[in-house]
Amino acid sequence: MKKLMMTAVLAAGMMLAGGLAYAQEAAGEGIAEVRVEAAEGSTPAKPAKQNDGFFAIIFGSGPIATLIWLSLFAVGGIVIYFVVDCSIMIRPQKIMPQSLVSNVKAAMGEGDVIKALKVCESEPGPMANILIAGFSHVEEGFDVIQESIGAAADLETERIMQRLTWISVCANISPMVGLLGTVVGMILAFATLGTGAPDIGALALTISFSLWTTAAGLMVAIPAIACYFGIRNNANRLILRMQAMTMELVKDLRNVEVVND
């Protein structure tokens, strides 16, 4: 899990780097050259030295900005990790595998609840856990079985949604982290104005660096929101199918008898 998280963080950094590089290239020169208008008859001032590389954007505004950038990379890595994790886990093969459904149907067709229970225990998963809750109370009546299945279904649904919620959390945090970087950058920029005659070129670079954090936060948030709603809708469909299939499998428990070996 640690290796996957590190890979996700590195992937997030590469994605942000690629996005920023593309944005800079599309903008032409990135940060415009700062020129000071000279008085009539005087020699024009030299343009400020341009420093708009990706690492300059990260490290160009001091340690606080660097920490904010590292936070954005971390949030992006968490998003990638949970998107991959949820995409793998929230699938029909993981939630309600066909082999489990077929074997439970066969056992219930024979009227053997014990066999169906063993099948569920051999293939653990959300649907198997729900069926186990129902089969474990088969001797207590169908009403108790339904209550047990309902409680187990709520628990499994919550477990699925808890992992998915982290994507939404990161999607909401990343623009705030980016905005924090912009606010910090503006504070530093205005602080330099209070010291007297500031270096206009350095001031423009500081403001530009601070605005990049907001852009990076949005670059993390927009795909995260899209992935969250896409995966959540898929999860809701699968949960509804799982609940319908579960009730279909246990409906015969009204009349089935327990077979003891």
Helices and strands as residue ranges (DSSP letters): H 2-26, H 54-59, H 63-89, H 92-95, H 98-109, H 113-122, H 126-135, G 138-140, H 142-193, H 200-250, G 251-254
